[in-house]
Amino acid sequence: MRLLSIGVLCISMLMLAVASAARPTNAELKKQVTEHERAFAATMKARDHAAFASFLADEAVFFSGPGNSALRGREAVASAWRKYYDGPQAPFSWEPEEVEVVDSGTLAYSGGPVYDASGKKVGRFNSIWRLEAPGRWRVVFDRGDAPCNCKPKVDTP
């Protein structure tokens, strides 16, 4: 009985060590998310709407509807974004500028500039990604914002 207990303990410790060693580092996870974001953006340039939809989580929420209202679900987002994939030239592009991953390695933020067809910066995107399978990230939330020509905040006494 004691030998069996020692065997189970050894196997458990080995499995824990393998699981710990197999978990990607935060830097590796950031790289994964950055690569997914770049591939996601490349769907626009390639005019590949089906590939765009493949990056969306089933329960994706995009703030890009009328009045920046929320579009809910892969189908609604894909349908609303279809118009951006019609025609030979991409109406805009984007690229990740910053990426952060939570310590659990299951959620990530990506954000960066949005450019019009001529390459002029016209806004910024902010996306939240969720790890849905090892190495497979999908967009859960997305919001684009127009650039601000705001006056600096002045503190008044």
Beta strands, then each sheet from edge to edge (+ up, - down):
strand 1: 56-63
strand 2: 70-72
strand 3: 92-94
strand 4: 98-101
strand 5: 107-116
strand 6: 121-133
strand 7: 136-145
sheet 1: 2+ 1- 7- 6+ 5- 3+
sheet 2: 2+ 1- 7- 6+ 5- 4+
end
